[in-house]
Amino acid sequence: MTKALPFSKVDIERIIEKYPTPFHIYDEKAIRENARRLLAAFNWAPRFKEFFAVKAAPNPYLMKILKEEGFGADCSSLAELVLAEKVGLAGEDIIFSSNNTPAHEFIKARELGAIINLDDISHIEYLEKHAGLPELISFRYNPGPLRGGNAIIGLPQEAKYGFTRKQLFEGYGMARDKGVKRFGLHTMVVSNELDPYSYVATAEMLFDLVVEIYQTTGVRMEFVNFGGGIGIPYHPEEKRVDVNLLSREIKKAYEEKIVEQGLAPLRITMELGRMITGPFGFLVSTVLHKKEIYKNYVGLDACMANLMRPALYGAYHHITVLGKEDRPLDHVYDVTGSLCENNDKFAIDRNLPEITPGDVLVIHDTGAHGHAMGFNYNGRLRSAELLLRPDGEVKLIRRAETLDDYFATVDFK
Ligand SMILES: *Cc1c(COP(=O)(O)O)cnc(C)c1O
């Protein structure tokens, strides 16, 4: 099975003349269309908002595109807050959903007027002490044994995140007594999940909680946030989540639970990362060597420092050998990088057409948690990021690191 590409072999050869491999390239047109699809699906929901999870693709150009489409930013560190600020986001267009948070980051979030989503009940007093309590506050709920989670994120009861159910009720009461006026409720219990009904179950769980919290404490929720976690079809045989179906099912639950109880309007928000940019980024790399020992290897000029997911989670990323799309997949290779770690592989025992050095490989679905997870182990430098504009032009949106960058933090004197 194949996966479509927004560029041809000739296009890529032209790009490589100017920007040597490896690089990540993002498809602006597809990112915009995807963003519009999500917003259109939820246009029934009062003041619907997607806060793009900045960690997935922390590039200012991508964030500006998403800002133009009406998205906010979900930040979890000082650098991500500053990035959101630098692209012109402020106030309640930013949600600060962090954990184990240092005081100076809360101070920055308060300065920006961001929505603060607390990860722990003890942070109510910590925030009050260091940055003062805002008028609006949100809490992250961890349902523990009540939900199963999924393979990537694990079991909620094993996860470090969020308030227990009991703490949530206590926390809202405490915040109200301290003068907080507006409230939000957040959770994130799945990651890379392709079953829309698991996300619907999250919505139902939060709607039920909104009702219960209102009935027991009198605290009325202004918004719910379902977190991130919607998956993307990394395998060619998988299908993307149908956002219209998702929206219909969530609307049904909203009407049954929220409207019915007189608690509308309740704002619906999300902080998706992967499904917003993931399928629209590609890591382009050139084959340096072939090696035949106990297994057959092809070695790329990219390595796991450019894309860590296969090594980190055994994640599947589809690979296209440019110009050989129609050839039979009659060879089996491990596709490797150059790190001195044997898990530095993009694919293991992958069926591919016969590869020769100089072939250009496209590794798909690197638009989220790709370049973002990069690192410098073994002295490998982080690659450039390019933007394929809707008119076919290519823009450099982050240059490749140089040795000067690498040595910038040490002094040889
Ligand atoms: C990682 C993360 C997200 C985004 O997750 P995706 O799987 O990229 O959608 C959203 N919110 C929080 C708190 C996260 O940690």
The ligand as an SDF file (V2000), in Angstrom:
LIG
                    3D

 15 15  0  0  0  0  0  0  0  0999 V2000
    1.0950   15.9650   24.3790 C   0  0  0  0  0  0  0  0  0  0  0  0
   -0.0730   16.7000   24.9020 C   0  0  0  0  0  0  0  0  0  0  0  0
   -1.0780   17.1490   24.0400 C   0  0  0  0  0  0  0  0  0  0  0  0
   -1.0840   16.8470   22.5720 C   0  0  0  0  0  0  0  0  0  0  0  0
   -1.1320   15.4850   22.3250 O   0  0  0  0  0  0  0  0  0  0  0  0
   -1.2840   14.9280   20.8370 P   0  0  0  0  0  0  0  0  0  0  0  0
   -1.1560   13.4550   21.0320 O   0  0  0  0  0  0  0  0  0  0  0  0
   -0.1500   15.5110   20.0800 O   0  0  0  0  0  0  0  0  0  0  0  0
   -2.6110   15.3590   20.3470 O   0  0  0  0  0  0  0  0  0  0  0  0
   -2.1020   17.8960   24.5790 C   0  0  0  0  0  0  0  0  0  0  0  0
   -2.1540   18.1850   25.8960 N   0  0  0  0  0  0  0  0  0  0  0  0
   -1.2110   17.7770   26.7560 C   0  0  0  0  0  0  0  0  0  0  0  0
   -1.3320   18.1510   28.1840 C   0  0  0  0  0  0  0  0  0  0  0  0
   -0.1420   17.0120   26.3030 C   0  0  0  0  0  0  0  0  0  0  0  0
    0.7910   16.5940   27.1530 O   0  0  0  0  0  0  0  0  0  0  0  0
  1  2  1  0
  2  3  1  0
  2 14  2  0
  3  4  1  0
  3 10  2  0
  4  5  1  0
  5  6  1  0
  6  7  2  0
  6  8  1  0
  6  9  1  0
 10 11  1  0
 11 12  2  0
 12 13  1  0
 12 14  1  0
 14 15  1  0
M  END
$$$$
